Amino acid sequence: MNRYFCPESEDGEALLARAQPPVLQEEPEHPTLGKEFKIVFVSTVTLTVLFLALCVVLTLLAGKEPPPLYEKLVTGLFDLVKIGAGTFLGLLGGKRLQA
């Protein structure tokens, strides 16, 4: 209305009522997880941790000068760790976007 108004007046109450944002429906706190999602997620996390542990142990066993084939094995295991990390982060992000 481009003027000052008294909130207790009839015009003021009408303006305040129109200015109130609409009440939004509450969204659920957490998305529901299916058993298939849980199986895939837990197996992905488990395999990622396993590959990371293997990578660290094999690197410690190799010493300062590992043979080229041994180095390629460790590099391949570390690639699997990176793939697993991307997978479970993608699963979490996709589930969050779905909610």
Secondary structure as UniProt FT lines:
FT   TURN            7..8
FT   HELIX           10..19
FT   HELIX           35..62
FT   HELIX           68..98
//
